[in-house]
Every structure is written in structure tokens, then in C-alpha cells.
């Protein structure tokens, strides 16, 4: 059995023009790092001062292993793959992948991940934010609605569904886990490879299903982080292709490839909505604004769901 000190951690953070917040993002990652940890900032077409800020942090933290990677504004999925290709995936270890709008606040995250994976054998991809199960009903339908059901979100997420929220320290199995942040073990990378860039620039559904097919179980683990809605690049950068267009394209690809096999196989009994307490953590009280926004988002999603099911074949 591997000692904790032999277990490696890669922090892969994709960055595009985040000079206002990137310093805090990187410094909080550094606060999580131990002697066997490496930080890979992926500078994805940055034209602001993000790299200069990172260079200064490297100078002031010479004892930390920080290796810059460059990408040519390829956006999320391809940027993540650049990080995975250029990082060490040998031995036993975990990739903690996050975007440039996520500030980790669980500074013992490495200990928590080791504890989680030791308690939950066969665990594959884990999101620290949200996820859900594949809807066999929606897979059958001729609709672009994401085929996800039983959604649940970390209480530290934004606009979470207050009727299905995961308190800090808790874990639950879900077939599809949604970033970021997210954890991918080295073992998963070595067995199934990198995420399929056919789904670029975003993908959660396809890669999670690849992990399921390889025999892994996926899940959601609520750890503390901060990610304000206003920080997100998707909301501040003009996208080459709209989020809805990408979503529709990816759902069509996924259904074409996997609909028949998904419908012919039953869902694993492990995805039964049971919640497991992994570590004790103070309960977080619902923030009033997030609670109200969450109720609105939940009602909107349910109306959208029923209309799509009603008018689809």
C-alpha cells in the first residue's frame, strides 16, 4: 500500500485573462500543495498580466514545483488536455483540475482526497461542485435537453437547487460529474486516455461515460471553495460558439454514439442518491440570495424539462 507521501498531486488550472483574480487562485493552490505536488498553470491565449503575476509568485515560492504550460486560446477541454499531456501521470496520484475562477479554501484537500478514495474503492471521476445521473428517458427523446437527472450540487456552488444540495464533507455517487473543480486519478487517465476533443470546447458527459464503461464509479464530494458568478470567463468573454450550440452538438454526438448501449444496460445500483459523510464539517446555512436564485433556477429547469419532454418524440 502506498504511503501518503508517495501519492502525487497535479493541480492543473486553465487560465485566460484573469489578472484580477489569478493571484488569489494560485496562492490558494500553493497553500494546498505538499512536497509531492506540482502546479501546472495552463496559459491559454492570455493577453493580460496573468503570466507576469504567476511569474512573480514563482519567484517568491521557489520551494514549490510550478511548471507553466502554454496553449493558443483553445478553450477549456483542449486546454485541460494540454495540462494532462504535459504533466506526470505515472504512479499513484490525482489531477485536481480547476478553472481560473475557482479559489480553493479546503487547504487539506490532498488529505481529503486520499481519505475519500480509500473509503470508496473503484472511484473514478469526482467533482467538487455538481453532477447528476444519465436520464434514460431523455436519452430516448429527440430533444437537445441535457440528458441529466438527479442533479445535486455542493452548497458552495452558485444557484444550487436548495432541495438537492450537498453539505460540506459529504459524498454521493453520480454517473456524470460536472466541473470545476474536478479530480481525475492518474489511473483513469492511463486506462481511458484524455477527454475526447470531438466534444470541444466543453465536455463532461462523454468523458464521464467513458469512465463508467471502463468500470469506474463517479461521484460528487463537497469541499470548500469560492467561485463568484461574476468571475467566470464564460460569462465575460465573447465565445466563438455559444454555450447552447456546443451543448446541442455534444448531446447529439453522445446520443448517436451511446443511446443504444445505455438503454440496453441498467443503471448501477450504487447510483441510489445515498449520501455518505466522509469528514465532519460545520453545516453551511443557505445564503438568502443563493437560495432564492436556486429556487428560480430549479423551477425554470423543471418547466424547461417538461416542455421538452412534452413536445419531443
N, C-alpha and C positions, 0 to 999 in steps of 0.2 A: 504494500500500500504506500502511495506517495505521501511524503511529508508535506505539510502546507507550504514549507519554504521551497519545495521543488516545483510547486504549481505556478505556472506563468500567467500573467495577465497582460493583454494588449488593450490599450484604450485607443480606439480609432474614432477621431472626431472630424466630421466633414465640415469645411469652412468656406463660406462665400460672403465676403464683405461684411464682417461682423465686428468692426473695430470698437464699437461702443460696448460690447458685452464679452468679447472673446477673452479678454484678460481674466475676468472672473471665472469663465468656463474652464480655462486651462489651469488656473491656480487651484480651483476646487478639485480638479482631477489629480493634480500633483499631491494634494492633501490626502488622497485615497491610495496613492502608489506606495508599494513596498519595494524591497530590494530586487524582486524578480518581476517587476512591472516595467512596461515600455509604453510610452505615449507616442502615437503617430498622428500628428495634425495633418490632415489632407487639405492642402490649399487649392481649392477648386476655382480657378479663374479669378482670384482675388485682385482687385484694383485699388483697394483702400490700404489702410495701415495695419491690417490684420497680421501680416507676416512680420512687420517690424516689432509689433507688440510681443509676438511669440519669440522672436529673436532675443529680445530683452529679458524675457522670462527664462529662456535657456541659459543666458549669461549669469543670471542671479540664482540659478538652481543647477550648478554643474554636477551635482551628485545624482541627478535624475536622468534616466535614459529617455531622451526625446529625439525623435527622428522625423524630420519634415518630409512630406511626400507632396508631389505636385500633380494636379490634374487640370485639364484645359476646359474648365467650365462645363463639365459633363453631367453635372447634377447628381442627385442623391445616390441612386443604385450603382452607377458606374464609378462614382467617387468612393463609395464603400468598397467596391471590388478592387480599386487601386490600393486602398489601405490593406485589404486582405492579401493581395498578391505580394505586396512589399513588406509584409510582416512575418515574423517567425511563427509557424503553425506546427512546430514539432513538439513531441512530448505531450504532457498533460497541461492543459491551460484553457483559458476562456478569453474571448473577444468581447469587450464591452464597447458597443458601438453607439455613438450619440451624435446628434446634430449640434450645430453651433448655437442653438437657442436653449440648451439644456444645462442647468447648473446642478451638479450632483451635491447632495447635502448629507448623504449617508457615507461618512468618511471611512467606515469599516465595511464597505461594500464587498471587498475581496473575501473577508471572513464570512460575510453573509452568503455569498455565492457558493463558497466551499461547503458551508453548512447545508444549504438548500440541496445541492447536487448529491451530497452524501445521504441525505434523508429521502430523496426522490430518485431512485435508480432508473436508468433508461431515459433520463430527462434530456431533451434536445434544446430547442429554442425557447428562450424566456424573455418576455417583455416586462419591463418595469412600469409600463404605462397602461396598456389596454389590450383587449383581444376578444375573440368570440369563437363559436363553432361554425362549421360549414353547414349551411341550411340546405338539406336535401330537397326541400320544397322549392326554394328559389333556383337551385341548380336545374330543375326541370323546366322552369319558366323561361319564356322568351322576353327577358327584361334585363336592363343594364343595372338594376339594383344590386349592390354588393351582396353576394350570397352568404351573408354572415348573420348568425343568430346567437342568442345567449351572450350578448356583449356584456363585458364588465370592465371597469376602469379603476385604476389607482385613485384614491381620494385626492392625491396631489396633482392629478391631471386637470385640464380645464374643461369646463362644461360637461362634467361627468353626469351620468344618469344617477340621480340620488337614490333610485330604487334598486340599483345594482352597482354598488360601489365596494371596492376592496380596501379595507383598512390597512395601515402600515404594519408590516410584519407578517401579512397573510399571503397565502399562495393558493391558486386554483388552476386546474388543468383547462386549457382551451386549445382547440386544434389550430387556430390562426392567431398569431401574436403580432401586435402592431407596434412599430417603433415611433419615436425613440424616447428613452434609451432601450437597448435590447442586448441580450447576451447570447453569443453563439459559441459553443465549445469548439476547441480545435478538432475534436473527434468528428463533429458534424461536417466541418469544412473538408477534412481529409476523406470522409466517406462519400459525401454527395457533391462536393465541389462548391464553387461560388454561385451566388444567385444568378439566374438566367437573365441576361441583358436584353432578351426579347421583350421583357416587361418594362424596360427602362422608359422613363426616368424613375418610376416608383414600383416597388413590388413588396408585398407581404404575403399575399395569398399563395402564389406559386411556390415560393421557397419553403414556406411552412408545410405545404402539402408534400414537397419532396422529402422533407424530414420525416413526415408521417409514413410515407411509403418505405423509407429506409428503416422503419421500426422504432423511431424515436417518439417520445411524448412531449408535447409543448405545453407551456403554461404562462401564467401571469403572476408576478411576485411584486408586491407593493413595497417599494423602498422610497426614502425621502429624496425628492428633487424639486427644483423650481424651474418653471418654463412658462413665462408670461405669454399670453396670446400675441401681444404686440411685437415680440422678439422674432417671430418666425419668418424665414425667408420666403416661404410660400405665400405669405400674406403681404410682403413688402417688395418682392422682386417681380417684375413683369415676366411671366412664364412664356416660353416659346410655344408650349402646348398647354391648354387649360387642364386643370386638375380633373374636371369631369370627362374630358376627352380621353385622357390617359386611363381613367378608371373604366370607362366603357370599353376601350381597346383591350385592357388587361382581363376584364371579365369575359369578354368574347374568346380570347385566347385560352383562358383557363377552362371554360366550359367545353370548348371544342376538343381540348386535349384530354380532359379528365371526367367529363359528365358521366359517361357510361360506367367507368370503374367505380366512381363514387357511389352511384345509385345501386350498384351490384354488391357493395360491401356495407355492412352495418357499422355504425359509429362505435368506436371502442368504449366499453363501459366505464372507463376511467374518466370520461368527459361528462360527469354527472352533476356538475355545479357545486360539488362539495368544496368547502373552504378549509384549508389547513393552517394552523398557527405555527409559523416557523420560528419566530422570535417575538418576545414581548416588546411592545412599543406603545407609548401613550396614544389613546384614541384621539383622532383629529375631528374636531367639530366642524360641521358643514359651514362653509363660508356662505353668507346670505346671497351674495351676487352669483357665486358659482351654483348655488342651489337653485335659484330662480332660472338662471340660464340653462342649467341642466334639465330642469322640468320642461322648459320651452323646446330644447333640442330633442328631448325624448318624445314629446308629443308630435313634433314635426316629423321625426323619423318614423313614428308609428303610422301617421297619416300617409306619408310617402310610401311606406311598405304596403299598406292595404290597397292604396290606389294602383300601385304597380302590379300587385297580385291579382286584383280585380280585372284589370284590363290587359293582362298578358295571358298567353296560351299555356 
